[in-house]
Amino acid sequence: MTKAFPIRIASRLLAADGYMDIKMFDEARKELDSIPVEYRDVPDYLWLRHRLTFAEQNWSEALDVGRKLCALAPDEPESWVSYAYAARELQQVELARRVADKGVEMFPDQPLLAYNLACYECLLGNLDRTRDLLTRAFSLDGKLRQEAMADTDLTGLWYTRY
């Protein structure tokens, strides 16, 4: 954790983290909800909230957390991945594309951002851009090629010549 929290706050954050490790998400949420409001717009808190919202597939809350993380921790590629992914899960594909595009602009060597942006571009019918981004993502992390074979966001490419 990067911010010095009072011990009572730090212990709650650690408890929430531990509960999530053992998949006790209701207990983790109770711990996070007990954190005073003045500590909730801090990246350490938000990363735990992010982890919880993704585990619960609570995409509306994940979208809000991702937006805050992009504002408070823009130097973390995962902020951009998370925000865009939550938007995608809420069928807000254009927003997901814009967020991921900004992330790729900031982190051109981050393979997951390029890959996810390719997925969003494909969903929007931008197949040439999809191909370019997949080529980039695969060159950065060849393991993504296997993932792409089963990714339903890329079905627009399945019957075209790559």
C-alpha positions in Angstrom: 0.0 0.0 0.0 1.4 3.4 -1.0 -0.5 5.8 1.3 0.1 5.8 5.1 -3.2 4.9 6.6 -4.1 5.0 10.2 -3.7 1.5 11.6 -7.5 1.0 12.0 -8.0 1.7 8.2 -4.9 -0.3 7.2 -6.2 -3.3 9.1 -9.6 -3.1 7.4 -7.9 -3.0 4.0 -5.8 -5.9 4.9 -8.8 -7.8 6.1 -10.7 -7.1 2.9 -7.7 -8.3 0.9 -7.5 -11.5 2.9 -11.3 -12.2 2.6 -11.0 -11.8 -1.2 -8.1 -14.3 -1.2 -10.4 -16.9 0.2 -13.4 -15.8 -1.8 -15.4 -14.4 1.1 -16.6 -11.5 -0.9 -19.5 -10.5 1.3 -17.1 -10.1 4.2 -14.6 -8.2 2.0 -17.4 -5.8 0.9 -18.3 -5.2 4.6 -14.7 -4.3 5.4 -14.4 -2.0 2.4 -17.8 -0.4 3.1 -16.6 0.4 6.7 -13.8 2.6 5.4 -14.5 6.3 6.0 -15.4 8.3 2.9 -12.2 10.4 3.1 -10.1 7.3 2.4 -12.2 5.9 -0.5 -10.7 8.0 -3.3 -7.2 6.7 -2.7 -5.7 4.2 -5.2 -4.9 1.6 -2.5 -8.6 1.5 -1.6 -9.8 1.6 -5.2 -7.5 -1.3 -6.2 -9.2 -3.5 -3.6 -12.6 -2.2 -4.6 -11.7 -3.0 -8.2 -10.7 -6.5 -7.3 -14.0 -7.0 -5.5 -16.2 -5.6 -8.3 -14.5 -7.8 -10.9 -14.9 -10.9 -8.7 -18.6 -10.1 -8.2 -19.0 -9.1 -11.8 -20.5 -5.9 -10.6 -19.8 -4.0 -13.8 -21.6 -0.8 -13.0 -19.5 -0.3 -9.8 -16.4 -1.5 -11.7 -17.0 1.2 -14.3 -17.0 3.9 -11.6 -14.0 2.4 -9.9 -12.1 2.2 -13.2 -12.9 5.8 -14.1 -11.6 6.9 -10.7 -8.4 4.8 -11.1 -7.7 6.4 -14.5 -8.0 9.8 -12.8 -5.9 8.9 -9.7 -3.5 6.3 -11.1 -3.2 7.1 -14.8 0.4 5.8 -14.9 -0.9 2.2 -14.2 -1.9 0.4 -17.4 -4.3 -1.8 -15.4 -6.4 1.4 -14.7 -7.1 1.7 -18.4 -7.6 -2.0 -18.9 -10.1 -2.2 -16.0 -12.1 0.9 -17.0 -12.4 -0.2 -20.6 -13.3 -3.8 -19.7 -16.1 -2.8 -17.3 -17.5 -0.5 -20.1 -17.4 -3.5 -22.5 -19.2 -5.7 -20.0 -21.9 -3.1 -19.8 -22.2 -3.1 -23.6 -20.7 0.4 -23.8 -18.3 -0.6 -26.5 -17.6 2.9 -27.9 -16.6 4.0 -24.4 -14.4 0.9 -24.0 -12.8 1.7 -27.3 -12.1 5.3 -26.4 -10.6 4.3 -23.0 -8.5 1.5 -24.4 -7.3 3.8 -27.2 -6.1 6.3 -24.7 -4.4 3.5 -22.7 -2.6 2.2 -25.9 -1.5 5.8 -26.6 0.0 6.1 -23.2 1.4 2.5 -23.0 2.2 1.4 -26.6 4.1 -1.7 -25.3 1.3 -3.0 -23.1 0.0 -6.1 -24.9 -3.3 -6.5 -23.1 -4.4 -3.0 -23.9 -3.6 -3.5 -27.6 -5.4 -6.8 -27.5 -8.5 -5.5 -25.7 -8.6 -2.5 -28.0 -8.5 -4.9 -31.0 -11.6 -6.6 -29.5 -13.5 -3.4 -29.1 -12.6 -2.3 -32.7 -13.8 -5.6 -34.0 -17.1 -5.3 -32.2 -17.5 -1.9 -33.9 -16.7 -3.4 -37.3 -13.3 -1.8 -37.7 -11.5 -4.9 -39.0 -8.4 -3.3 -40.5 -7.7 -1.6 -37.2 -8.4 -4.9 -35.4 -5.8 -6.7 -37.5 -3.2 -4.0 -36.9 -3.8 -4.1 -33.1 -3.8 -7.9 -33.0 -0.5 -8.0 -34.9 0.9 -5.6 -32.3 -0.5 -7.5 -29.3 0.8 -10.8 -30.6 4.3 -9.4 -31.2 4.3 -8.2 -27.6 2.9 -11.4 -26.1 2.6 -14.4 -28.3 0.4 -16.2 -25.8 -2.5 -13.8 -26.7 -2.7 -15.5 -30.1 -4.2 -18.6 -28.4 -6.7 -16.5 -26.4 -7.8 -14.8 -29.6 -8.7 -18.2 -31.1 -11.6 -18.5 -28.7 -12.5 -14.8 -28.0 -16.1 -14.2 -29.1 -15.4 -10.5 -29.4 -13.3 -11.3 -32.4 -15.9 -13.3 -34.3 -16.0 -10.5 -36.9 -12.6 -11.7 -38.0 -13.3 -15.4 -38.0 -14.6 -15.5 -41.5 -12.3 -12.9 -43.0 -8.8 -13.3 -44.2 -6.4 -12.2 -41.5 
